[in-house]
Amino acid sequence: MSVASSKKVRVRFAPSPTGYLHVGGARSALYNYLFAKQNKGQFILRIEDTDEARSTDDSLRMVMEDLQWLGLQWDEGPNPKTLEDLGNFGPYRQSRRLDLYKKYADELIATGKAYYCFMTDAEMDVQREALLKEGKSPHVESPYAEWTVEKARAKMSEGATAVVRFKTRHLRKDYVFTDLVRGEVKFPSDMVSDFVLLRSGGMPVYNFCNVIDDHLMQISHVLRAEEHLPNTLRQMMLYEAFGWELPLFGHMSLILDEDRKKLSKRKGATSCHEFKMEGYLPAALNNFMALLGWSHPEEKEIIPMEELIEKFSVHRLHPSGAVFDAVKLKWMNSVYLRALSDEQIWQELKPFLDRAHLDLPADSAWQKKSVSVFRSAMETLAESVELYRPLCDKSFVIQPEGEDTLKWEQAKPVLQAWKDLVEQEPNEFMTEERFLQIQDLVKEKSGCKGKFLFMPMRVAVIGKPHGTELKILVPLLKKTSLIERAKICLQKIS
């Protein structure tokens, strides 16, 4: 199966700006980006914003923000700051190309390949119902297909509105192409009836826009999701009508949830923005998305971007659905996260800690030490915030189960001994070794052991009798914090 084209490799990602970038769209963008980079080609961002009701500049900025976060920088398309065009094939927003679409629609009308149609929705519904009753395909047959252009324009001059339809009834043949992912695909022409090119208000439809734009922007390969496969028939008809060379098509598998249904928001996060806010690293998400429908030739799972570019091939794209495994994504993120230096992890983590309003030491040595303590438990940045919460004095609260522990008769002597010993410490922070020594001294002074020793001490440090080991937490807490927390618990007992 060849991926060769007579054109220089130029691929595009063409989202509709109606919100943040869905992971399915992000995967399409990633595959196009990898293919372009591997083949020294161009990756174009084109915006399909003809849905006037839902397309906004804010949504466009959201999509571009997500693409930039992933590192998928486009060679041509809207400037992410000004939204002005970057490249020689603009405009890159379909809403600014309406004159072009009208020009090519007029060309098809003039050559008798398209026509003005005045059928109302009600008339089409009646016709479809009648065809279904006869056991036929509900393909609308417009009575206006053979009207002359002059007759149609005269009717429009009287105030009538019309759509522009493409004629298909004379195209009695199979349309065949070699899909880069699926091999030979064959469509009988009668799968579709005369389809709309321009709506009555002059706004073009998806299939018409795509053909015009892909041709004028010299797109060589169209790599897109499987759900677009049925659109290919209409697009091939239009390429044929204009006498234009087809790009090479590749339709990638759908992304499925664990029930093998199309991934939807009902099953959790699906947008790149959500994954960003949950604390996933872009490198991990790119790696994970790359494996949703493609496999490394050596079956590797952890693949940095440089290697993805080197090894990516459409020959290794799988036609069957790819299941989105959230557990695997979290594991993969933990691998990427732990591969960072302590300083890098802190820089990635700090915005999440600030968002949670955790007041923590500004000392870089303390920050590095805290990361080295917690890194083995980190999976996502957002979840890692909970590792740090016990270290914030403002977050210290005695939980109900902690209050129950403080009612034990052993609690007071344990906490009094703990406070007294901590007050005698000469240093602001104690080492793990020193903490273990003090713990033994508390045991000796209070006469308590086992849970009657450890659980009251844990309440005095984190507010509850169960949680992170104290030998991990205590060296990260200032002496003053430990004393104040012990006092709060002793006051509670009193």
KABELVEN-V603607 format. One line per field, one symbol per residue. ss: DSSP state (a for helix, b for strand, c for the rest). A space follows every 50 residues. Layout:
ss->???
This chain:
ss->cccccccccbbbbccccccccbaaaaaaaaaaaaaaaacccbbbbcbccc ccccccaaaaaaaaaaaaaacccccbbbccccccbbccccccbaaacaaa aaaaaaaaaacccbbbbcccaaaaaaaaaaaaacccccccccccccccaa aaaaaaacccccbbbbcccccccbbbbbbcccbbbbbbaaacccbbbbcc cccbcaaaaaaaaaaaccccbbbbbaaaccaaaaaaaaaaaacccccbbb bbccbbcccccbccaaacccbaaaaaaccccaaaaaaaaacccbcccccc ccccaaaaaaaccaaabccccbbccaaaaaaaaaaaaacccaaaaaaaaa aaaaaccccccccaaaaaaaaaaaaaacccaaaaaaaaacccaaacccca aaaaaaccaaaaaaaaaaaaaaaccccccccaaaaaaaaaaaaaaacccc aaaaaaaaaaaacccccccaaaaaaaccaaaaaaaaaaaaaaac
